[in-house]
Amino acid sequence: MQTQPDSVHQFLRARTQAAHESLNKHGLLEGLTQPGYPLRSYWLVLSAYYHLYCAMEALIESASERLKSGFDYIPRRKHGWLRQDLVDSFHIDPEDAFWRPKREFLPIRIEDQAELVGVLYVIEGATLGGQVISRQIQASRLGVTADHGGRFFHGYGEEETSRWNEFLTFAEQACPDAAQREKAAHAALAVFTEVEAALDDYSARAGSLPRPRT
Ligand code: HEM
């Protein structure tokens, strides 16, 4: 995707590039799009994301309301897609003890619009990568499609570009100067750190999976 020079987008992308690359190499994500990736690792990724997105989306929505941001996150909620993948396709209840996080979610501070932009950048940007992952998963032999276990990665589907552009317009308006961009980058990096910690938590239990309910 093209970025405008000197845009908030270009700034955030550059500042988080190393964190993104490090996540792509995480043990639980590496190989996700390759044939032979185990379905049980996929269940762990979805469960980790489900609990993370529940917490993160609650934070985004309350901050957005408090700050009167004008950015309507509610139609963008993704934890319902993750729940649908887990419960409907794999008969996994993410509230069962095994699938729950073993660590406390560390709330990310969102005290102004710039910090909201930083958090949203990671959550909304991940849907761009999600679409690439969605296409590759369907081509691999995992047996996942948009309707079966892959709703989350399918994301906004054909609306992806328009949703992303709406977010970028909001980001530009909300971060007009260097200090605000810096704050946004700081918040974005805190989200990447939290995603990595959530994946660490779940990869530690990869060897001891219960049978999903049938
Ligand atoms: C298997 C793991 C992952 C892969 C293979 C991957 C791949 C990608 C790809 C290919 C893009 C570019 C899409 C495009 O420009 O159309 C992208 C963008 C992005 N991804 Fe990921 N991703 C992964 C995991 C994650 C995770 C876990 C997060 C954070 C929750 C994340 C956050 C982002 C962000 C913020 C962008 C937007 C970058 C930009 O500013 O253009 N990604 N990803």
Residues whose N, C-alpha, C, O or C-beta is under 5 A from the ligand:
A	BS01	HEM	M1 H9 R13 L23 N24 L29 L32 Y121 V122 G125 A126 L128 G129 V132 V195
